[in-house]
Amino acid sequence: MKFKFENLTIWQNTMDLGEDIYKLSTKFPKDEMYNLTSQIRRAADSIALNISEGSIGQSNPEFKNKIS
């Protein structure tokens, strides 16, 4: 079963961004593994999580206006 937010183009794009950030961050220096690498990965994940959380309280008419 799909959730409503999974139909949002912006959510799909942020999931792609998260994957790109993860791949890019594997090239960061190893001494940044627990600092910059962790922080940038969590920030990228946070975008998609915020979009999904924001869609929870919306009724169907409100949600239809948000789909691109």
N, C-alpha and C positions, 0 to 999 in steps of 0.2 A: 504494500500500500504506500502510495506516494503522499507526502505532506504537501500542503498548498504552496509553501514557499519554494519547493523544488521546481515549480513551473516558472519562477521568476528568472528572467535573463540575468539580472544583476547578481542573484545568488549563484547561478551557474558560473558566471564570470569570476566571482570571488573564490569559488572552489578551484577554478583553473589557476587563479593567481596564487592561491595557497600552495598548489603543487609546484608552480614555478619558483616560488620563494624557497620551498623546501630543497629543491634541486640546487638552486643557486647557493643556498647557505651551506651546503655540504662542501663548498669550495673555500669557506671562510677558514682562517687559521685555527688550528686545534686549540690554542689557548683561549679562543673566544667561544668555545663550545657551550659553556655554561653561562655566558654573559650575553653577548650580542646575538649569537645564533639562536639561543633559546628565546630571547626577547622578540626578535623579528618573526620567528615562527608563531609565537603566541599572538602577536599583533595581527598577523595575516589570518589566523584562525578566528580571531575575535570579530573580524568583519562579517564573515559568513554567519557566525553565531548570533550577532546582533540583528542581522536581517531576519533570521529564522525566528528569533524571539519577538521581534516587532510584528511579525505576521500572525502571531498566535491569537491576539485579541480582535482581529478584524473579521467582520462579517463578510459573507460572500460578495455583496455589492461593493464594499470598500476594497476588497481584494482584487476584483476585476479591473478596477481603475489603475491598479499598480502594475499589472502584467504588461510587459512591453512586447 
